[in-house]
Amino acid sequence: MAMTEIFPNFYRINLPIPRGGFESFLDGWLIEDKAGGRRILVETGPASAVPELLRLLEAKGKNKIDYLIYTHIHLDHSGGAGQFIAAHSETKVLAPEKGRPHLVDPSKLIAGSRTSLGSLCDVYGTPIPLPAENLIDGGIPNLTVIDTPGHAPHHSSYIYELAGRRILFAGEAAGCWFRCDDGSCFMRPATPHKFFYDRAVASLNRLRALEDIDVVCFPHSGYLEDASEVFDRAAEQMKLWLAVLSALPAGTSPEDAVLALLANDPVLANLEKMPEAVRKREEFFIGQSVKGYLGWIERERNGV
């Protein structure tokens, strides 16, 4: 696990997950607002990442966290919430309102994740309940909350203003973005079942409309000082996926749908530039996103 200072008092934290190809899959972010007298952590990662995260913060002398913020409640992002608060009971937690019950009682989250992710749940680790009294409704100075459902029905993005810089934590509202070794990028929609295309597009457009953003942070993974091109390409990719998948016959299997996308989406060609374990990871998640699209298309066809 590594912590890198992006600019003074703002840090990127790699949150490695113990499976091949997942070593650089997820980033968390640490804000030290010395003027405001608060330290904020955005995402802990899954339960399996928390012990090493706690050791890192202790070693860096940054173990007192005032606020913990989550963009959404999925095992890879927030599965470690209960474990973190067990070690730091004074920390307050901000998360999208609709997702908060799954922090307090993660049983449904665990069951649903097991159905969609299978053995990956064992790698992420098992969440433990978060005490409800640690949850807050908002009120963190310098923080703006943006409702961005799509990747999850309870997804939020955030803007934090630190020393004159506006930092956007996009979550997965713009999908997932990774830099390849040759400088090119790989990206994909993050649209697991149950997916609503119109909501996801509206959320992405909210991010595209933002002005005066100095840094955009992606949990999967990294950051950009100017993400406008990535946001535009994400919108184009979402439209392309809809066109390709809508043209397939009803009942097309997810496997055949993935093949159709590989033949039509030039961005996916960069899969071949990835190490084998990373490529396999992304092929798995492309399949998950395809299932979300196919489900939405079927509901639209059936008027459901």
Salt bridges, closest charged atoms under 4 A:
ASP27 OD2 - ARG12 NE 2.74
GLU32 OE2 - ARG39 NH2 2.69
GLU32 OE1 - LYS62 NZ 2.68
ASP33 OD2 - ARG38 NH2 3.49
GLU43 OE2 - HIS77 ND1 3.06
ASP66 OD1 - LYS64 NZ 2.67
ASP76 OD2 - HIS77 NE2 3.63
ASP76 OD2 - HIS220 NE2 3.23
GLU90 OE2 - HIS88 ND1 3.47
ASP122 OD1 - ARG114 NH2 2.75
ASP137 OD1 - ARG100 NH1 2.68
GLU161 OE2 - ARG166 NH1 3.23
GLU172 OE2 - HIS72 NE2 3.36
GLU172 OE2 - HIS77 NE2 2.71
GLU172 OE2 - HIS151 NE2 3.34
GLU172 OE2 - HIS220 NE2 3.18
ASP182 OD2 - LYS273 NZ 2.88
ASP232 OD1 - ARG208 NH2 3.03
GLU276 OE2 - LYS280 NZ 3.27
GLU282 OE1 - ARG188 NE 2.36
GLU282 OE2 - ARG281 NE 2.86
GLU283 OE2 - ARG279 NE 3.98
